[in-house]
Structure formats: structure tokens, C-alpha cells
């Protein structure tokens, strides 16, 4: 892919939804790129996925997420610029090596 530069943390983290026991897996490369709920994609780049500390509302970066911290995961719609066919390839999940179409885009 276009990304995957040395120095960028890449990996995934799995969170349990305390309300219903669903598992939310977040794929990341220096930022959160894809959210899968019980294995099904529910949010992805180019939208912005943010993880917030449930208690303080402070953002929790990819390199700071830790077991035992209760978090909220939110999706912010991408600016229209990023969904334009000229620019979408730059932020498409496949640009990060993720074999998935963007969630919520036609």
C-alpha cells in the first residue's frame, strides 16, 4: 500500500462492549482506520475514528490505549474532499493494506 512507513505503529486492539458483550476490533496504523463489530466492518477511513477516555473525554491515541481503561469509540464523517474520487485512493482502506471498501460510501 501507499502507507506502512517505518516508525508508524501498526496493529489492532479488541474492545468488549460492556452493554451487550459485542467485540469491537480496531485496526490501526498510527491512527484508527477500521472498526469491526463482531467481525463486520462498521466504520472506516476516510471517516475519522476516535477513541475517547470514557471518564475524562480525552483522546486515547493508538500508542496509549491500555487494558482496563473504559473508552468510547466515535466516528466523525470525513470532509467531502476525502470522498472525492481524485482523493479517496489516498485514504481508502486499501491504501493502508486493509482489504475492505470504505464503510458507508457508495
N, C-alpha and C positions, 0 to 999 in steps of 0.2 A: 504494500500500500504506500501511499504518499507519506504517511506518518510512521511512527516507530523509531524515532530518533533516539540515540543513546542519551541517557540522562532523564528520560521521561519514565515515570513509574507506570508499569502496566500490570494489570491483574484483574481480579474480581473479588467481590465481597458478597456474602449472603446474609440477609437480614430476615428475621422472623417477625411477621405481623402479629402483635400480641392480641389483636382483636379476633382474628379467625385462624391463626396458625399458618397462613399462606407464607411461602418463601419468596422473597424478592432478591434476585441476584443482580448486582450492578457490575457491569463491565466497565473498565476504566483504563485510560492512558493519560495520566496527568490531569484528567477531568473525567467526570462521569459521562459515559457515551451511550449506554444501553441499559434499560431496566427490563427484567423478565420476571413476571409473576407466575410462580409455579411452572416455569419453563416457557411461557408465552410472552413474546415481546409486548410491552405496554407503553414504552416511551423510548425515544432515541434522539441522537443528534440528527438534524440540526437544532432541535429544541434543546434548551438548556436544562440539564438535570442538576438539581442542587440537593445536598444533604444538610439538614439543619439540626443542631442540638435541640432536642425537644424542650429542655428546661430553659435554655437561655436564648434560643433562636439564632445563635451564632452559626455561621457556616462551618461545616466539617469537611476539610479537604481530603482528597484521596489518600494522602500520606499520613493523615491524622486520625482516620477512622479506627476505632478500637472496640473490642468486645466489651459489652456491659454498658455502653452509652446508648441511651434511648434517643432515637433520631426520627425526624420526619423527612420524607423524600418528596420533593416538589418538582413539577415540570413547568417551565416557562416557555411559551411559544416563541419560536425563532422569529427574528426580524424577517420581513418579506424578502429582503436582499438575499438571505441564505437559501431560500427555497427557489430562487430564480434558476432556471436550467443552466445558466452560464456559471453559477457559483456553487450549486448543490454538489457537484462532484468533489469539491474541496472538503466538505463537511459530511458527506454521505457516510454511513457506517462502513461501507466497503473501503473507503479511504483509510480507515483505521484497521483494516484486516478483519472486519466483522461481517460475516456472510448473512446480511439481513437488509431488507429495504427499510427506509425511514418509516417509522411508525406514524400514521396519521396523514401521510401525504398521498395524493392520488398517483 
